[in-house]
Amino acid sequence: MKLKPHNPTGNIQEQAGYWVLTKHSPDWNATAETELQTWLAQSESHRQEYLRAIKLWQKLDQFKASSFPARQIAQNLRAKHLQRRQRVLAAKRAAGQGALILMIAIGLNEYIATDNYHTAIGQRQALTLADGSEMMLNTDTEINVKFTNNRRLINIAHGEAYFVVTHDAARPFDVVTGHSRIHDIGTRFNVYAQQDMTYVTVEEGEVAVIHDRQMTQVPWLDHLISKVERWLPLTTEDDETSARHLIAGQQIAYNELGASSDLIEVDVNKVSAWRSGRLVFEMAPLEVVLNQLQRYHQVNFQYSGKAIKQIMVSASFEIDNLPKILNTLQAAFPIKIQQFQDGKILVSSVKG
């Protein structure tokens, strides 16, 4: 069987990691060594990163015979999918038991500068990131920003954010929620991460939503492993076939397990109206409307009956003016709204 020539992709760190791992493979031969030497001769930065990867590999020798939960879970999951992951398993055996540790260690070493941002209930905040990208956080949102010379990673713990991304082909821009990531392809987009669902809406350009394999049950670590796993001589067919591409005017929803909905066409201006301090609804159940209001105010809506929740509402509200919103709803529908000091608001029907 004729072996394919080695052609590592990614940034220089990833390519160096690829060469270190493959050189510890039993398939390493004179042709591969020649290809490595050609790669090393291309630039001083190649040589420096390769030496750095070798030193890190040597430092991890003491751990290569160890067992730890993340690696054991990864091995178990891969064993369950033997046929589909045959090349992955072969690469891991060839690279030795320290391969996963090396991937994690090199990857973690990249993320040396991080910033955390949080908005309180009712607060919205506009930010300009170090690369010039713009980000606006909606109410009760928590995110983590990790920037390096090679990539840009935003992790949304919960909440909603709108992004205007500055194009930089050398530094991919990914937004992670749960076990999936939104990969920017030069665009403006909105991400709303609820407890069990994430909604991605594209205003301009294109994004790809990719599900990261759940190897450790720790979302950010699964994402990291999925990214640096490309050092290994593996196909990226899984990423290509599972990616869902969205263009302007489209929205997709996915859950924590990565299961996603069909793409739908939406009015982007309505989805992102919160940026200008408004909420826009078109034939939405009253319960949905009031649940959205709860995101911006310290209140708890309760209902005297199930039928009230299904009253259909089409309206545009000023987010911060709760009294006006409640008065408008009472005037437009046969309902009575009672507010209590503890923040509870009772919504009941008015019999005609």
C-alpha positions as CSV (number, residue, x, y, z in Angstrom):
1,M,0.0,0.0,0.0
2,K,1.4,3.4,-1.0
3,L,1.5,5.8,1.9
4,K,0.2,9.3,1.5
5,P,2.8,12.1,1.9
6,H,2.7,13.9,5.2
7,N,1.0,17.3,4.8
8,P,0.2,18.8,8.2
9,T,-2.2,21.7,8.3
10,G,-3.1,24.3,10.9
11,N,-0.8,26.8,12.5
12,I,2.9,26.2,13.2
13,Q,2.3,24.8,16.7
14,E,-0.2,22.3,15.3
15,Q,2.1,21.3,12.6
16,A,5.0,20.8,15.0
17,G,2.8,18.7,17.3
18,Y,1.8,16.6,14.2
19,W,5.5,15.9,13.4
20,V,6.3,14.9,17.0
21,L,3.4,12.5,17.3
22,T,3.9,10.9,13.9
23,K,7.6,10.5,14.5
24,H,6.7,8.2,17.4
25,S,4.6,6.0,15.1
26,P,5.9,2.6,13.9
27,D,5.1,3.8,10.3
28,W,7.8,6.4,10.5
29,N,10.3,5.8,7.6
30,A,13.1,7.4,5.6
31,T,10.6,9.2,3.4
32,A,8.8,10.7,6.3
33,E,12.1,11.8,7.8
34,T,13.0,13.6,4.6
35,E,9.6,15.4,4.6
36,L,10.2,16.4,8.2
37,Q,13.6,17.8,7.4
38,T,12.1,19.7,4.4
39,W,9.5,21.2,6.7
40,L,12.2,22.2,9.3
41,A,14.3,23.8,6.7
42,Q,11.4,26.1,5.6
43,S,11.8,28.6,8.5
44,E,13.5,29.2,11.8
45,S,10.0,29.3,13.4
46,H,9.4,25.8,12.3
47,R,12.6,24.6,14.0
48,Q,11.8,26.5,17.2
49,E,8.3,25.1,17.5
50,Y,9.4,21.6,16.7
51,L,12.1,21.8,19.4
52,R,9.5,23.2,21.8
53,A,7.1,20.3,21.1
54,I,9.9,17.7,21.6
55,K,10.8,19.2,25.0
56,L,7.2,19.1,26.1
57,W,6.9,15.5,24.9
58,Q,10.0,14.6,26.9
59,K,8.6,16.4,30.0
60,L,5.5,14.3,29.8
61,D,7.3,11.0,29.8
62,Q,6.5,10.5,33.5
63,F,2.8,10.7,32.7
64,K,2.6,8.4,29.7
65,A,2.0,5.2,31.7
66,S,-0.5,6.9,34.0
67,S,-4.2,6.6,33.9
68,F,-6.5,9.5,34.4
69,P,-10.3,10.0,33.9
70,A,-10.3,12.1,30.8
71,R,-8.1,9.7,28.9
72,Q,-10.0,6.7,30.1
73,I,-13.3,8.2,29.0
74,A,-11.8,9.1,25.6
75,Q,-10.5,5.5,25.2
76,N,-13.8,4.0,26.2
77,L,-15.8,6.2,23.8
78,R,-13.4,5.5,21.0
79,A,-13.6,1.7,21.7
80,K,-17.4,1.9,21.3
81,H,-17.0,3.4,17.9
82,L,-14.3,1.1,16.6
83,Q,-15.2,1.1,12.9
84,R,-15.9,4.8,12.6
85,R,-12.8,5.7,14.6
86,Q,-10.4,3.0,13.4
87,R,-7.9,5.6,12.2
88,V,-8.1,7.5,15.4
89,L,-7.4,4.4,17.5
90,A,-4.5,3.4,15.3
91,A,-2.9,6.8,15.6
92,K,-3.3,6.8,19.3
93,R,-1.6,3.4,19.7
94,A,1.1,4.5,17.3
95,A,1.8,7.7,19.1
96,G,1.8,6.1,22.5
97,Q,-0.2,6.6,25.6
98,G,1.1,10.2,26.0
99,A,-0.5,11.5,22.8
100,L,-3.7,12.8,24.4
101,I,-1.7,14.4,27.3
102,L,0.6,16.1,24.7
103,M,-2.4,17.5,22.8
104,I,-4.0,18.8,26.0
105,A,-0.8,20.3,27.3
106,I,0.2,22.1,24.1
107,G,-3.3,23.3,23.6
108,L,-3.6,24.6,27.2
109,N,-0.3,26.3,26.8
110,E,-1.7,28.4,24.0
111,Y,-4.4,30.0,26.1
112,I,-2.3,32.1,28.3
113,A,-4.4,35.3,28.2
114,T,-8.1,35.2,29.1
115,D,-10.7,37.8,29.9
116,N,-14.1,37.2,31.6
117,Y,-17.1,39.4,31.1
118,H,-20.5,39.4,32.9
119,T,-23.6,41.4,32.7
120,A,-26.2,41.7,35.5
121,I,-30.0,41.2,35.0
122,G,-31.2,44.1,32.9
123,Q,-27.7,45.2,31.8
124,R,-26.4,45.3,28.3
125,Q,-22.7,46.0,27.5
126,A,-20.9,46.8,24.2
127,L,-17.2,45.8,24.0
128,T,-14.4,46.0,21.5
129,L,-12.0,43.1,21.6
130,A,-8.2,43.2,21.2
131,D,-8.5,42.2,17.5
132,G,-11.0,44.9,16.7
133,S,-14.0,42.6,16.7
134,E,-17.1,44.0,18.4
135,M,-19.2,42.2,20.9
136,M,-22.4,43.2,22.7
137,L,-23.6,41.3,25.7
138,N,-27.3,41.0,26.6
139,T,-28.8,40.7,30.0
140,D,-27.4,38.2,32.5
141,T,-24.6,36.9,30.2
142,E,-21.3,35.4,31.2
143,I,-18.5,34.7,28.7
144,N,-14.8,34.0,28.6
145,V,-12.5,35.3,25.9
146,K,-9.2,33.5,25.0
147,F,-7.0,35.1,22.4
148,T,-3.6,33.9,21.2
149,N,-1.5,34.6,18.1
150,N,-3.1,31.6,16.5
151,R,-6.8,31.6,17.4
152,R,-9.7,33.4,19.0
153,L,-12.1,31.5,21.3
154,I,-15.2,32.8,23.0
155,N,-16.9,30.5,25.5
156,I,-20.5,31.5,26.5
157,A,-21.5,30.0,29.9
158,H,-25.0,31.4,29.6
159,G,-26.8,34.4,28.1
160,E,-26.8,36.1,24.7
161,A,-24.2,38.0,22.7
162,Y,-24.0,39.6,19.3
163,F,-20.7,39.5,17.3
164,V,-19.2,41.6,14.5
165,V,-16.0,39.7,13.7
166,T,-12.8,41.3,12.2
167,H,-11.6,38.9,9.6
168,D,-8.2,37.3,10.3
169,A,-7.5,34.1,8.3
170,A,-4.5,33.3,10.5
171,R,-6.6,33.3,13.7
172,P,-9.9,31.4,13.5
173,F,-12.8,32.9,15.5
174,D,-14.9,30.3,17.4
175,V,-17.8,30.7,19.8
176,V,-18.4,27.7,22.1
177,T,-21.6,26.8,23.8
178,G,-22.2,23.3,25.3
179,H,-20.4,20.7,23.1
180,S,-20.8,22.7,19.9
181,R,-18.9,25.6,18.4
182,I,-19.9,28.4,16.0
183,H,-17.0,28.9,13.5
184,D,-17.0,32.4,12.0
185,I,-16.5,32.7,8.2
186,G,-16.5,36.6,8.2
187,T,-19.8,37.7,9.6
188,R,-22.2,39.3,12.0
189,F,-24.2,36.9,14.1
190,N,-26.2,36.5,17.3
191,V,-25.9,33.6,19.9
192,Y,-28.5,33.0,22.6
193,A,-27.4,30.2,25.0
194,Q,-30.2,29.0,27.2
195,Q,-29.9,26.2,29.8
196,D,-30.7,23.4,27.3
197,M,-30.7,25.1,23.9
198,T,-28.6,27.4,21.9
199,Y,-29.9,29.6,19.1
200,V,-27.6,30.9,16.4
201,T,-28.8,33.6,14.0
202,V,-26.7,35.1,11.1
203,E,-27.2,38.7,10.1
204,E,-24.4,39.0,7.6
205,G,-21.9,36.5,6.0
206,E,-21.7,32.9,7.1
207,V,-21.0,30.7,10.1
208,A,-20.5,26.9,10.5
209,V,-21.9,25.1,13.5
210,I,-19.8,22.1,14.4
211,H,-20.4,19.5,17.1
212,D,-17.3,18.6,19.2
213,R,-17.0,15.0,20.2
214,Q,-17.8,14.5,23.9
215,M,-14.7,12.8,25.1
216,T,-14.2,14.1,28.6
217,Q,-17.7,15.5,29.4
218,V,-16.0,18.9,30.0
219,P,-17.2,21.1,27.1
220,W,-14.2,23.4,26.9
221,L,-11.7,20.5,27.1
222,D,-13.7,18.5,24.5
223,H,-13.5,21.6,22.2
224,L,-9.7,21.9,22.8
225,I,-9.1,18.2,22.1
226,S,-11.2,18.4,18.9
227,K,-9.1,21.4,17.7
228,V,-5.7,20.0,18.4
229,E,-6.6,16.5,17.4
230,R,-5.9,17.7,13.8
231,W,-2.2,17.2,14.6
232,L,-2.8,13.5,14.1
233,P,-2.8,12.0,10.6
234,L,-6.6,11.8,10.7
235,T,-9.4,12.7,8.3
236,T,-11.6,15.7,9.1
237,E,-14.5,14.2,7.4
238,D,-16.6,14.1,10.6
239,D,-16.2,17.8,11.0
240,E,-17.1,18.4,7.3
241,T,-20.2,16.2,7.3
242,S,-21.5,17.3,10.7
243,A,-21.0,21.1,10.2
244,R,-24.2,23.1,9.5
245,H,-23.6,26.2,7.5
246,L,-25.8,29.3,8.0
247,I,-26.0,32.4,5.8
248,A,-27.7,35.7,6.4
249,G,-31.3,35.5,7.5
250,Q,-31.0,31.9,8.8
251,Q,-31.3,30.5,12.3
252,I,-30.5,27.1,13.9
253,A,-31.0,25.7,17.3
254,Y,-29.1,22.9,19.0
255,N,-29.1,21.2,22.4
256,E,-26.3,20.2,24.8
257,L,-25.8,16.9,23.0
258,G,-25.3,18.6,19.6
259,A,-28.6,17.6,18.1
260,S,-29.8,20.4,15.9
261,S,-33.0,21.7,14.3
262,D,-33.6,22.4,10.6
263,L,-32.4,25.7,9.3
264,I,-35.2,28.3,9.3
265,E,-35.6,31.8,7.8
266,V,-36.0,34.5,10.4
267,D,-36.3,38.3,10.6
268,V,-32.9,39.1,12.0
269,N,-33.9,42.6,13.0
270,K,-36.5,41.1,15.4
271,V,-34.0,38.6,16.8
272,S,-31.4,41.2,17.6
273,A,-33.8,44.1,18.5
274,W,-32.6,43.8,22.1
275,R,-29.4,45.6,21.0
276,S,-31.5,48.8,20.6
277,G,-33.4,48.2,23.8
278,R,-36.5,46.6,22.3
279,L,-38.3,43.2,22.2
280,V,-40.3,42.3,19.2
281,F,-42.9,39.5,19.0
282,E,-45.1,38.2,16.2
283,M,-47.9,35.9,17.2
284,A,-46.0,34.6,20.3
285,P,-47.8,33.0,23.3
286,L,-48.1,35.3,26.3
287,E,-46.0,32.9,28.3
288,V,-43.1,33.3,25.9
289,V,-43.4,37.0,26.0
290,L,-43.4,37.2,29.8
291,N,-40.5,34.7,30.0
292,Q,-38.4,37.0,27.9
293,L,-39.3,40.0,30.1
294,Q,-38.1,38.0,33.2
295,R,-34.7,37.9,31.7
296,Y,-34.4,41.7,32.1
297,H,-36.3,42.3,35.4
298,Q,-36.2,40.8,38.9
299,V,-39.7,39.4,38.6
300,N,-41.5,36.1,38.5
301,F,-44.6,35.7,36.4
302,Q,-47.3,33.3,37.6
303,Y,-50.6,32.5,36.0
304,S,-54.1,31.7,37.3
305,G,-54.8,29.3,34.5
306,K,-53.2,27.5,31.5
307,A,-55.4,29.2,28.9
308,I,-53.9,32.6,29.7
309,K,-50.4,31.4,28.7
310,Q,-51.6,30.7,25.1
311,I,-52.9,34.2,24.4
312,M,-51.1,35.2,21.2
313,V,-49.2,38.5,21.2
314,S,-47.8,40.7,18.4
315,A,-46.0,43.8,19.7
316,S,-42.8,45.8,20.1
317,F,-41.9,46.7,23.7
318,E,-39.3,49.0,25.2
319,I,-37.3,46.5,27.4
320,D,-36.6,48.7,30.3
321,N,-40.1,50.1,30.8
322,L,-41.8,47.2,32.6
323,P,-44.8,49.2,33.9
324,K,-45.6,50.5,30.4
325,I,-45.4,46.9,29.0
326,L,-47.8,45.5,31.7
327,N,-50.3,48.4,31.2
328,T,-50.2,47.8,27.5
329,L,-50.9,44.1,27.9
330,Q,-53.8,44.7,30.3
331,A,-55.3,47.2,27.8
332,A,-55.0,44.9,24.8
333,F,-56.1,41.6,26.3
334,P,-58.7,40.4,28.8
335,I,-56.2,39.9,31.6
336,K,-55.5,41.4,35.0
337,I,-51.9,41.9,36.3
338,Q,-51.2,42.1,40.0
339,Q,-47.7,43.0,41.3
340,F,-46.4,41.9,44.8
341,Q,-43.5,43.2,46.8
342,D,-41.5,40.0,46.6
343,G,-41.3,40.4,42.8
344,K,-44.1,38.0,42.0
345,I,-46.6,39.1,39.3
346,L,-49.9,37.3,39.0
347,V,-51.6,37.2,35.6
348,S,-55.2,36.2,35.7
349,S,-58.2,36.4,33.3
350,V,-60.9,39.0,33.3
351,K,-64.3,37.5,32.6
352,G,-66.2,39.6,30.1
